[in-house]
Amino acid sequence: MESAHVGEIYMTIYDQNGGFVDPMRNVILTNRTEGNWVTYHVIFVKAGDEDYIRQGARIVIDATRYPSGCRYEMLTPSRIIAMGRLFYRG
């Protein structure tokens, strides 16, 4: 898979009924910082100093704001790079 620059990646979270969960509609990954936690309840943690998605990078999602069963999509302007359902053990 070719690398995707974090400034080109958008993330959307949908509820269990398929509706957008505000404010997580097409939010650019670089806005998912600790400083924006109060707004989005999602943080992107880079692996190293590069601004590309690579092994070791993580996305931390607040399980109380976005419960199991919510669906997520990560995309660039030209393709979907990840999608799935949130599932928490506990």
N, C-alpha and C positions, 0 to 999 in steps of 0.2 A: 504494500500500500504506500502511495506517495505521501509525503508529509503535508500537513495542513497547518498553516500559520494561525495562531489563536485569534488574531484580529480578523480572520475570515470565517470563523466558526460561530454559528448561532445555536442556541438551545431553546427548546420549547418543552414545557411540561403540560400534559393533559390530565384531567381528572378521570375517574373511573367511567364516566359517561361520555368521554371524548371531547369535552369542552376545554378550552384553554384555562389554565390556572393563572390568574393575574398575580403578579406582573410578569410571569415567565412565558411571554410570547415573543419569540424571535429576539432574545437578548444575547448580545455578542459576548463571547466567552471571556474577553478581557474585562468585562464589567462584573464578573463573579469573583469579587475580592472580599477579604475580611471587612474592609471598610463599607462594603455594600451588603453585608450579611443581613442587616435589619430590613432591607428592602426585598432582597431575593431569597434569602435563606438557602443559598447555594454558593459554594466556593470552589474555584478551580485552583488546584495546587500544582504548580509546574514541577517538572523533574529537571533540575539544573537551571541554568540561566537562559536557555534557549526559549524562544517564543513559538515553539512548535510542539504539537502533541507527540509525545514519545513514551516509551515504556517507563513506568514509574510515576507518571502524572496521575493525579487523582481528582475526582469531583466529589465534594462532600455535600450531601443533600439532607436537609432537616426532615427527619421522618415524621415529626408531628405536623408539619406544614404540608408535606407531600407524602401521604400514607401509601402503604403497599397497594398495588393495583393501579397507581398512576402510571401513565406512559410518558416516555421522553423521546425526543428526537434531537440529534445534533447534525447540522448540515452546513455546507458551504454554499455559495451562490450557484455552484454547478452540480452538487451531489449530496446525497445523504451519507454521512460517515458512520453513524451509530443510531440505533433505536432499540427500544425494549421496554419492559415493565419494571417498575421499582418493586423490590421484594426485600423485606427486612425480617431477619430471624429474631426471635426474642421470646 
